Amino acid sequence: MPAHVNIGLAHHRVGDLSSAITAYHNALLLAPNDVETLNNLALVQADMGRTQDAISNLRLALKTDPNYEMGRVNLRSLELEVQGSDPFQVHLILVAEFPHRADLWMKLAVLHGRHGSGSE
């Protein structure tokens, strides 16, 4: 299974989303409830505009492991996007809900630097 996941990650990084989906589906055949694979599959689906599929897979991951924080962060992010929040607003909310996540603070700083505070 790790080989399929690594292949999926590689395809995702180079933008071959269709091949990434195939690799993650192959990994899930071997471990149907692997939360990291479900999370990675959801990220590709989100990049493809298949938001509802992504949300469904993140919910499945969290049903398997309610404490899987990366899945919780990604699900919350997608839910906020569906509600119409822009990326800056999404990250303001995420850092409030997950204040210990340095990655979210760094992304918020990048978004702030690119687009200003969003209050202008």
BANUKOL-582351 format. One record per atom (N, C-alpha, C): residue in three letters; atom name; x, y, z. Coordinates in steps of 0.001 Angstrom, whole numbers, m for minus. Each point is the difference from the previous one (the first is absolute). Example, Ala and Ser with C-alpha at 12.3 -4.5 7.8 and 13.67 -1.06 7.14 Angstrom:
<site resn="Ala" name="N" x="13190" y="m5690" z="7800"/>
<site resn="Ala" name="CA" x="m890" y="1190" z="0"/>
<site resn="Ala" name="C" x="900" y="1200" z="0"/>
<site resn="Ser" name="N" x="m350" y="1050" z="m720"/>
<site resn="Ser" name="CA" x="820" y="1190" z="60"/>
<site resn="Ser" name="C" x="m770" y="1090" z="730"/>
This chain:
<site resn="Met" name="N" x="791" y="m1199" z="0"/>
<site resn="Met" name="CA" x="m791" y="1199" z="0"/>
<site resn="Met" name="C" x="845" y="1280" z="0"/>
<site resn="Pro" name="N" x="1081" y="102" z="788"/>
<site resn="Pro" name="CA" x="785" y="1234" z="m20"/>
<site resn="Pro" name="C" x="494" y="370" z="m1401"/>
<site resn="Ala" name="N" x="286" y="m999" z="m818"/>
<site resn="Ala" name="CA" x="463" y="305" z="m1355"/>
<site resn="Ala" name="C" x="m1086" y="727" z="m785"/>
<site resn="His" name="N" x="m1237" y="m462" z="105"/>
<site resn="His" name="CA" x="m1099" y="659" z="m714"/>
<site resn="His" name="C" x="m205" y="1426" z="501"/>
<site resn="Val" name="N" x="116" y="176" z="1310"/>
<site resn="Val" name="CA" x="m167" y="1338" z="571"/>
<site resn="Val" name="C" x="1114" y="918" z="m501"/>
<site resn="Asn" name="N" x="1225" y="m483" z="10"/>
<site resn="Asn" name="CA" x="1122" y="812" z="m483"/>
<site resn="Asn" name="C" x="m154" y="333" z="m1481"/>
<site resn="Ile" name="N" x="m472" y="m947" z="m775"/>
<site resn="Ile" name="CA" x="m243" y="256" z="m1425"/>
<site resn="Ile" name="C" x="m1093" y="1066" z="m148"/>
<site resn="Gly" name="N" x="m1043" y="m114" z="815"/>
<site resn="Gly" name="CA" x="m1063" y="1004" z="m28"/>
<site resn="Gly" name="C" x="519" y="1385" z="341"/>
<site resn="Leu" name="N" x="829" y="86" z="1027"/>
<site resn="Leu" name="CA" x="587" y="1290" z="380"/>
<site resn="Leu" name="C" x="837" y="583" z="m1137"/>
<site resn="Ala" name="N" x="801" y="m856" z="m635"/>
<site resn="Ala" name="CA" x="846" y="465" z="m1101"/>
<site resn="Ala" name="C" x="m845" y="517" z="m1161"/>
<site resn="His" name="N" x="m1031" y="m745" z="m359"/>
<site resn="His" name="CA" x="m877" y="449" z="m1087"/>
<site resn="His" name="C" x="m697" y="1314" z="356"/>
<site resn="His" name="N" x="m434" y="117" z="1240"/>
<site resn="His" name="CA" x="m672" y="1228" z="430"/>
<site resn="His" name="C" x="943" y="1189" z="m99"/>
<site resn="Arg" name="N" x="1217" y="m181" z="443"/>
<site resn="Arg" name="CA" x="981" y="1101" z="m4"/>
<site resn="Arg" name="C" x="301" y="516" z="m1393"/>
<site resn="Val" name="N" x="m22" y="m895" z="m996"/>
<site resn="Val" name="CA" x="299" y="442" z="m1371"/>
<site resn="Val" name="C" x="m1261" y="350" z="m779"/>
<site resn="Gly" name="N" x="m1157" y="m82" z="666"/>
<site resn="Gly" name="CA" x="m1239" y="414" z="m634"/>
<site resn="Gly" name="C" x="m726" y="m1063" z="m792"/>
<site resn="Asp" name="N" x="437" y="m1246" z="114"/>
<site resn="Asp" name="CA" x="m684" y="m1102" z="m692"/>
<site resn="Asp" name="C" x="m1068" y="m552" z="949"/>
<site resn="Leu" name="N" x="m1094" y="732" z="100"/>
<site resn="Leu" name="CA" x="m1017" y="m288" z="1001"/>
<site resn="Leu" name="C" x="m727" y="m1310" z="m267"/>
<site resn="Ser" name="N" x="m222" y="m299" z="m1247"/>
<site resn="Ser" name="CA" x="m678" y="m1252" z="m349"/>
<site resn="Ser" name="C" x="815" y="m1212" z="462"/>
<site resn="Ser" name="N" x="1300" y="39" z="m234"/>
<site resn="Ser" name="CA" x="861" y="m1105" z="437"/>
<site resn="Ser" name="C" x="104" y="m50" z="1523"/>
<site resn="Ala" name="N" x="m36" y="1159" z="642"/>
<site resn="Ala" name="CA" x="21" y="30" z="1464"/>
<site resn="Ala" name="C" x="m1243" y="m684" z="553"/>
<site resn="Ile" name="N" x="m1153" y="291" z="m577"/>
<site resn="Ile" name="CA" x="m1256" y="m636" z="435"/>
<site resn="Ile" name="C" x="115" y="m1517" z="m136"/>
<site resn="Thr" name="N" x="510" y="m456" z="m1129"/>
<site resn="Thr" name="CA" x="147" y="m1439" z="m226"/>
<site resn="Thr" name="C" x="903" y="m631" z="1051"/>
<site resn="Ala" name="N" x="1114" y="642" z="293"/>
<site resn="Ala" name="CA" x="940" y="m533" z="991"/>
<site resn="Ala" name="C" x="m656" y="m77" z="1383"/>
<site resn="Tyr" name="N" x="m745" y="1034" z="376"/>
<site resn="Tyr" name="CA" x="m658" y="m17" z="1309"/>
<site resn="Tyr" name="C" x="m1106" y="m1056" z="52"/>
<site resn="His" name="N" x="m709" y="m171" z="m1091"/>
<site resn="His" name="CA" x="m1014" y="m1059" z="m24"/>
<site resn="His" name="C" x="657" y="m1375" z="152"/>
<site resn="Asn" name="N" x="1151" y="m184" z="m631"/>
<site resn="Asn" name="CA" x="730" y="m1267" z="148"/>
<site resn="Asn" name="C" x="447" y="m211" z="1449"/>
<site resn="Ala" name="N" x="444" y="1060" z="642"/>
<site resn="Ala" name="CA" x="400" y="m96" z="1408"/>
<site resn="Ala" name="C" x="m1200" y="m348" z="873"/>
<site resn="Leu" name="N" x="m1155" y="577" z="m323"/>
<site resn="Leu" name="CA" x="m1194" y="m263" z="807"/>
<site resn="Leu" name="C" x="m536" y="m1407" z="m196"/>
<site resn="Leu" name="N" x="332" y="m623" z="m1117"/>
<site resn="Leu" name="CA" x="m367" y="m1407" z="m176"/>
<site resn="Leu" name="C" x="711" y="m870" z="1031"/>
<site resn="Leu" name="N" x="1208" y="403" z="366"/>
<site resn="Leu" name="CA" x="798" y="m753" z="971"/>
<site resn="Leu" name="C" x="m327" y="382" z="1443"/>
<site resn="Ala" name="N" x="m386" y="1241" z="206"/>
<site resn="Ala" name="CA" x="m313" y="496" z="1351"/>
<site resn="Ala" name="C" x="m1148" y="998" z="m122"/>
<site resn="Pro" name="N" x="m1234" y="m486" z="m56"/>
<site resn="Pro" name="CA" x="m1153" y="847" z="m311"/>
<site resn="Pro" name="C" x="m249" y="1170" z="947"/>
<site resn="Asn" name="N" x="452" y="m78" z="1205"/>
<site resn="Asn" name="CA" x="m273" y="1068" z="968"/>
<site resn="Asn" name="C" x="1248" y="763" z="417"/>
<site resn="Asp" name="N" x="1030" y="m25" z="m809"/>
<site resn="Asp" name="CA" x="1219" y="718" z="352"/>
<site resn="Asp" name="C" x="m255" y="1507" z="m81"/>
<site resn="Val" name="N" x="78" y="654" z="1143"/>
<site resn="Val" name="CA" x="m394" y="1409" z="75"/>
<site resn="Val" name="C" x="912" y="911" z="m828"/>
<site resn="Glu" name="N" x="1278" y="m288" z="m38"/>
<site resn="Glu" name="CA" x="905" y="848" z="m779"/>
<site resn="Glu" name="C" x="m271" y="m131" z="m1494"/>
<site resn="Thr" name="N" x="m290" y="m1207" z="m455"/>
<site resn="Thr" name="CA" x="m319" y="m189" z="m1412"/>
<site resn="Thr" name="C" x="m1307" y="694" z="m342"/>
<site resn="Leu" name="N" x="m1000" y="m128" z="875"/>
<site resn="Leu" name="CA" x="m1273" y="684" z="m229"/>
<site resn="Leu" name="C" x="194" y="1515" z="m23"/>
<site resn="Asn" name="N" x="838" y="509" z="885"/>
<site resn="Asn" name="CA" x="311" y="1427" z="25"/>
<site resn="Asn" name="C" x="665" y="430" z="m1302"/>
<site resn="Asn" name="N" x="1005" y="m749" z="m433"/>
<site resn="Asn" name="CA" x="710" y="352" z="m1230"/>
<site resn="Asn" name="C" x="m923" y="m61" z="m1208"/>
<site resn="Leu" name="N" x="m848" y="m1027" z="m52"/>
<site resn="Leu" name="CA" x="m976" y="m109" z="m1079"/>
<site resn="Leu" name="C" x="m921" y="1217" z="4"/>
<site resn="Ala" name="N" x="m446" y="401" z="1174"/>
<site resn="Ala" name="CA" x="m879" y="1169" z="109"/>
<site resn="Ala" name="C" x="690" y="1269" z="m502"/>
<site resn="Leu" name="N" x="1278" y="157" z="283"/>
<site resn="Leu" name="CA" x="718" y="1189" z="m464"/>
<site resn="Leu" name="C" x="61" y="53" z="m1518"/>
<site resn="Val" name="N" x="208" y="m1152" z="m630"/>
<site resn="Val" name="CA" x="10" y="m43" z="m1468"/>
<site resn="Val" name="C" x="m1398" y="310" z="m532"/>
<site resn="Gln" name="N" x="m1004" y="m610" z="601"/>
<site resn="Gln" name="CA" x="m1370" y="260" z="m434"/>
<site resn="Gln" name="C" x="m338" y="1480" z="127"/>
<site resn="Ala" name="N" x="419" y="622" z="1077"/>
<site resn="Ala" name="CA" x="m238" y="1433" z="176"/>
<site resn="Ala" name="C" x="693" y="800" z="m1100"/>
<site resn="Asp" name="N" x="1233" y="m381" z="m324"/>
<site resn="Asp" name="CA" x="729" y="689" z="m1074"/>
<site resn="Asp" name="C" x="m688" y="m168" z="m1349"/>
<site resn="Met" name="N" x="m742" y="m1095" z="m150"/>
<site resn="Met" name="CA" x="m724" y="m258" z="m1245"/>
<site resn="Met" name="C" x="m1383" y="667" z="m10"/>
<site resn="Gly" name="N" x="m345" y="667" z="1090"/>
<site resn="Gly" name="CA" x="m1308" y="617" z="89"/>
<site resn="Gly" name="C" x="m1097" y="m950" z="452"/>
<site resn="Arg" name="N" x="379" y="m1166" z="438"/>
<site resn="Arg" name="CA" x="m950" y="m1007" z="479"/>
<site resn="Arg" name="C" x="m132" y="125" z="1519"/>
<site resn="Thr" name="N" x="m474" y="1158" z="428"/>
<site resn="Thr" name="CA" x="m24" y="353" z="1415"/>
<site resn="Thr" name="C" x="m851" y="m949" z="828"/>
<site resn="Gln" name="N" x="m1166" y="m366" z="m495"/>
<site resn="Gln" name="CA" x="m876" y="m881" z="788"/>
<site resn="Gln" name="C" x="621" y="m1386" z="179"/>
<site resn="Asp" name="N" x="684" y="m511" z="m1028"/>
<site resn="Asp" name="CA" x="713" y="m1274" z="145"/>
<site resn="Asp" name="C" x="1097" y="129" z="1049"/>
<site resn="Ala" name="N" x="708" y="1130" z="m40"/>
<site resn="Ala" name="CA" x="1075" y="237" z="965"/>
<site resn="Ala" name="C" x="m558" y="37" z="1423"/>
<site resn="Ile" name="N" x="m1091" y="715" z="179"/>
<site resn="Ile" name="CA" x="m624" y="87" z="1326"/>
<site resn="Ile" name="C" x="m436" y="m1387" z="468"/>
<site resn="Ser" name="N" x="m573" y="m782" z="m890"/>
<site resn="Ser" name="CA" x="m438" y="m1355" z="365"/>
<site resn="Ser" name="C" x="1170" y="m860" z="453"/>
<site resn="Asn" name="N" x="1119" y="82" z="m700"/>
<site resn="Asn" name="CA" x="1158" y="m803" z="381"/>
<site resn="Asn" name="C" x="620" y="479" z="1305"/>
<site resn="Leu" name="N" x="m6" y="1298" z="237"/>
<site resn="Leu" name="CA" x="509" y="502" z="1277"/>
<site resn="Leu" name="C" x="m908" y="m429" z="1146"/>
<site resn="Arg" name="N" x="m1288" y="24" z="m224"/>
<site resn="Arg" name="CA" x="m930" y="m468" z="1043"/>
<site resn="Arg" name="C" x="202" y="m1486" z="285"/>
<site resn="Leu" name="N" x="252" y="m781" z="m1043"/>
<site resn="Leu" name="CA" x="283" y="m1425" z="195"/>
<site resn="Leu" name="C" x="1275" y="m180" z="815"/>
<site resn="Ala" name="N" x="1032" y="770" z="m312"/>
<site resn="Ala" name="CA" x="1251" y="m80" z="765"/>
<site resn="Ala" name="C" x="m256" y="323" z="1469"/>
<site resn="Leu" name="N" x="m809" y="1025" z="254"/>
<site resn="Leu" name="CA" x="m263" y="414" z="1383"/>
<site resn="Leu" name="C" x="m939" y="m951" z="715"/>
<site resn="Lys" name="N" x="m815" y="m700" z="m744"/>
<site resn="Lys" name="CA" x="m826" y="m1042" z="615"/>
<site resn="Lys" name="C" x="908" y="m1130" z="494"/>
<site resn="Thr" name="N" x="1029" y="m293" z="m775"/>
<site resn="Thr" name="CA" x="970" y="m1028" z="361"/>
<site resn="Thr" name="C" x="864" y="449" z="1174"/>
<site resn="Asp" name="N" x="464" y="1243" z="m60"/>
<site resn="Asp" name="CA" x="856" y="539" z="1066"/>
<site resn="Asp" name="C" x="m399" y="1447" z="275"/>
<site resn="Pro" name="N" x="m906" y="222" z="948"/>
<site resn="Pro" name="CA" x="m466" y="1356" z="304"/>
<site resn="Pro" name="C" x="1108" y="953" z="449"/>
<site resn="Asn" name="N" x="1132" y="m533" z="415"/>
<site resn="Asn" name="CA" x="1107" y="837" z="472"/>
<site resn="Asn" name="C" x="997" y="341" z="m1092"/>
<site resn="Tyr" name="N" x="m260" y="m403" z="m1237"/>
<site resn="Tyr" name="CA" x="926" y="273" z="m1107"/>
<site resn="Tyr" name="C" x="m76" y="1490" z="m343"/>
<site resn="Glu" name="N" x="911" y="750" z="580"/>
<site resn="Glu" name="CA" x="m81" y="1452" z="m76"/>
<site resn="Glu" name="C" x="149" y="550" z="m1411"/>
<site resn="Met" name="N" x="888" y="m546" z="m799"/>
<site resn="Met" name="CA" x="164" y="521" z="m1361"/>
<site resn="Met" name="C" x="m1314" y="m137" z="m769"/>
<site resn="Gly" name="N" x="m695" y="m1094" z="218"/>
<site resn="Gly" name="CA" x="m1308" y="m179" z="m625"/>
<site resn="Gly" name="C" x="m1004" y="1023" z="499"/>
<site resn="Arg" name="N" x="41" y="298" z="1295"/>
<site resn="Arg" name="CA" x="m905" y="1004" z="571"/>
<site resn="Arg" name="C" x="292" y="1380" z="m576"/>
<site resn="Val" name="N" x="1269" y="326" z="m141"/>
<site resn="Val" name="CA" x="386" y="1302" z="m566"/>
<site resn="Val" name="C" x="m464" y="89" z="m1456"/>
<site resn="Asn" name="N" x="271" y="m1033" z="m776"/>
<site resn="Asn" name="CA" x="m362" y="40" z="m1414"/>
<site resn="Asn" name="C" x="m1510" y="14" z="m200"/>
<site resn="Leu" name="N" x="m728" y="m751" z="813"/>
<site resn="Leu" name="CA" x="m1456" y="4" z="m101"/>
<site resn="Leu" name="C" x="m547" y="1392" z="333"/>
<site resn="Arg" name="N" x="473" y="578" z="1070"/>
<site resn="Arg" name="CA" x="m465" y="1335" z="397"/>
<site resn="Arg" name="C" x="304" y="1022" z="m1092"/>
<site resn="Ser" name="N" x="1181" y="m99" z="m587"/>
<site resn="Ser" name="CA" x="392" y="908" z="m1071"/>
<site resn="Ser" name="C" x="m956" y="m105" z="m1189"/>
<site resn="Leu" name="N" x="m299" y="m1221" z="m417"/>
<site resn="Leu" name="CA" x="m918" y="m189" z="m1129"/>
<site resn="Leu" name="C" x="m1407" y="478" z="332"/>
<site resn="Glu" name="N" x="m447" y="m281" z="1207"/>
<site resn="Glu" name="CA" x="m1335" y="460" z="393"/>
<site resn="Glu" name="C" x="m86" y="1523" z="m41"/>
<site resn="Leu" name="N" x="1039" y="675" z="450"/>
<site resn="Leu" name="CA" x="17" y="1461" z="m37"/>
<site resn="Leu" name="C" x="27" y="519" z="m1433"/>
<site resn="Glu" name="N" x="761" y="m656" z="m860"/>
<site resn="Glu" name="CA" x="38" y="392" z="m1413"/>
<site resn="Glu" name="C" x="m1373" y="m154" z="m641"/>
<site resn="Val" name="N" x="m692" y="m1099" z="299"/>
<site resn="Val" name="CA" x="m1341" y="m236" z="m544"/>
<site resn="Val" name="C" x="m959" y="1106" z="458"/>
<site resn="Gln" name="N" x="205" y="493" z="1220"/>
<site resn="Gln" name="CA" x="m840" y="1073" z="536"/>
<site resn="Gln" name="C" x="332" y="1361" z="m614"/>
<site resn="Gly" name="N" x="1055" y="52" z="m808"/>
<site resn="Gly" name="CA" x="351" y="1241" z="m685"/>
<site resn="Gly" name="C" x="1128" y="795" z="611"/>
<site resn="Ser" name="N" x="663" y="m547" z="993"/>
<site resn="Ser" name="CA" x="1129" y="712" z="604"/>
<site resn="Ser" name="C" x="1184" y="8" z="m957"/>
<site resn="Asp" name="N" x="689" y="1146" z="m59"/>
<site resn="Asp" name="CA" x="1210" y="59" z="m816"/>
<site resn="Asp" name="C" x="1159" y="m616" z="794"/>
<site resn="Pro" name="N" x="1115" y="m307" z="m672"/>
<site resn="Pro" name="CA" x="1112" y="m680" z="701"/>
<site resn="Pro" name="C" x="494" y="732" z="1244"/>
<site resn="Phe" name="N" x="30" y="1324" z="m38"/>
<site resn="Phe" name="CA" x="446" y="743" z="1182"/>
<site resn="Phe" name="C" x="m965" y="m227" z="1158"/>
<site resn="Gln" name="N" x="m1304" y="118" z="m260"/>
<site resn="Gln" name="CA" x="m1000" y="m232" z="1049"/>
<site resn="Gln" name="C" x="88" y="m1430" z="516"/>
<site resn="Val" name="N" x="170" y="m958" z="m912"/>
<site resn="Val" name="CA" x="117" y="m1405" z="402"/>
<site resn="Val" name="C" x="1125" y="m156" z="1005"/>
<site resn="His" name="N" x="1146" y="588" z="m310"/>
<site resn="His" name="CA" x="1152" y="m185" z="883"/>
<site resn="His" name="C" x="m121" y="785" z="1310"/>
<site resn="Leu" name="N" x="m703" y="1121" z="m24"/>
<site resn="Leu" name="CA" x="m274" y="688" z="1264"/>
<site resn="Leu" name="C" x="m798" y="m906" z="933"/>
<site resn="Ile" name="N" x="m989" y="m670" z="m545"/>
<site resn="Ile" name="CA" x="m832" y="m900" z="801"/>
<site resn="Ile" name="C" x="800" y="m1220" z="429"/>
<site resn="Leu" name="N" x="793" y="m559" z="m927"/>
<site resn="Leu" name="CA" x="775" y="m1193" z="333"/>
<site resn="Leu" name="C" x="1000" y="260" z="1118"/>
<site resn="Val" name="N" x="680" y="1150" z="m29"/>
<site resn="Val" name="CA" x="973" y="265" z="1072"/>
<site resn="Val" name="C" x="m706" y="230" z="1333"/>
<site resn="Ala" name="N" x="m1231" y="489" z="m49"/>
<site resn="Ala" name="CA" x="m760" y="159" z="1246"/>
<site resn="Ala" name="C" x="m416" y="m1360" z="565"/>
<site resn="Glu" name="N" x="m334" y="m939" z="m897"/>
<site resn="Glu" name="CA" x="m458" y="m1316" z="434"/>
<site resn="Glu" name="C" x="1141" y="m979" z="274"/>
<site resn="Phe" name="N" x="1131" y="209" z="m658"/>
<site resn="Phe" name="CA" x="1177" y="m871" z="163"/>
<site resn="Phe" name="C" x="1226" y="888" z="262"/>
<site resn="Pro" name="N" x="14" y="738" z="1113"/>
<site resn="Pro" name="CA" x="1058" y="995" z="215"/>
<site resn="Pro" name="C" x="1407" y="m578" z="148"/>
<site resn="His" name="N" x="113" y="m1277" z="271"/>
<site resn="His" name="CA" x="1307" y="m623" z="185"/>
<site resn="His" name="C" x="642" y="m410" z="m1333"/>
<site resn="Arg" name="N" x="m707" y="157" z="m1115"/>
<site resn="Arg" name="CA" x="496" y="m448" z="m1303"/>
<site resn="Arg" name="C" x="831" y="1094" z="m669"/>
<site resn="Ala" name="N" x="1319" y="m131" z="72"/>
<site resn="Ala" name="CA" x="903" y="985" z="m600"/>
<site resn="Ala" name="C" x="m203" y="104" z="m1505"/>
<site resn="Asp" name="N" x="m325" y="m1128" z="m664"/>
<site resn="Asp" name="CA" x="m201" y="27" z="m1453"/>
<site resn="Asp" name="C" x="m1146" y="929" z="m388"/>
<site resn="Leu" name="N" x="m1038" y="42" z="820"/>
<site resn="Leu" name="CA" x="m1131" y="871" z="m306"/>
<site resn="Leu" name="C" x="365" y="1470" z="208"/>
<site resn="Trp" name="N" x="767" y="281" z="1044"/>
<site resn="Trp" name="CA" x="450" y="1370" z="233"/>
<site resn="Trp" name="C" x="911" y="476" z="m1131"/>
<site resn="Met" name="N" x="873" y="m889" z="m466"/>
<site resn="Met" name="CA" x="903" y="378" z="m1093"/>
<site resn="Met" name="C" x="m785" y="284" z="m1282"/>
<site resn="Lys" name="N" x="m990" y="m839" z="m307"/>
<site resn="Lys" name="CA" x="m829" y="218" z="m1190"/>
<site resn="Lys" name="C" x="m779" y="1306" z="132"/>
<site resn="Leu" name="N" x="m515" y="287" z="1184"/>
<site resn="Leu" name="CA" x="m710" y="1257" z="231"/>
<site resn="Leu" name="C" x="929" y="1192" z="m245"/>
<site resn="Ala" name="N" x="1244" y="m94" z="466"/>
<site resn="Ala" name="CA" x="968" y="1082" z="m210"/>
<site resn="Ala" name="C" x="276" y="198" z="m1489"/>
<site resn="Val" name="N" x="130" y="m1084" z="m741"/>
<site resn="Val" name="CA" x="226" y="93" z="m1442"/>
<site resn="Val" name="C" x="m1194" y="669" z="m677"/>
<site resn="Leu" name="N" x="m1205" y="m444" z="357"/>
<site resn="Leu" name="CA" x="m1205" y="588" z="m585"/>
<site resn="Leu" name="C" x="m120" y="1480" z="349"/>
<site resn="His" name="N" x="346" y="346" z="1225"/>
<site resn="His" name="CA" x="m38" y="1403" z="429"/>
<site resn="His" name="C" x="998" y="827" z="m809"/>
<site resn="Gly" name="N" x="1176" y="m548" z="m200"/>
<site resn="Gly" name="CA" x="1027" y="707" z="m771"/>
<site resn="Gly" name="C" x="m384" y="207" z="m1456"/>
<site resn="Arg" name="N" x="m698" y="m959" z="m574"/>
<site resn="Arg" name="CA" x="m397" y="77" z="m1417"/>
<site resn="Arg" name="C" x="m1203" y="915" z="m215"/>
<site resn="His" name="N" x="m947" y="m80" z="926"/>
<site resn="His" name="CA" x="m1284" y="632" z="m264"/>
<site resn="His" name="C" x="m411" y="1046" z="1032"/>
<site resn="Gly" name="N" x="855" y="288" z="941"/>
<site resn="Gly" name="CA" x="m379" y="926" z="1044"/>
<site resn="Gly" name="C" x="m898" y="m677" z="1013"/>
<site resn="Ser" name="N" x="m521" y="743" z="901"/>
<site resn="Ser" name="CA" x="m773" y="m569" z="1096"/>
<site resn="Ser" name="C" x="m1381" y="m457" z="m422"/>
<site resn="Gly" name="N" x="m462" y="407" z="m1169"/>
<site resn="Gly" name="CA" x="m1340" y="m366" z="m435"/>
<site resn="Gly" name="C" x="m1050" y="962" z="510"/>
<site resn="Ser" name="N" x="387" y="998" z="782"/>
<site resn="Ser" name="CA" x="m963" y="937" z="561"/>
<site resn="Ser" name="C" x="15" y="1340" z="m736"/>
<site resn="Glu" name="N" x="730" y="80" z="m1061"/>
<site resn="Glu" name="CA" x="120" y="1285" z="m731"/>
<site resn="Glu" name="C" x="m1171" y="197" z="m936"/>
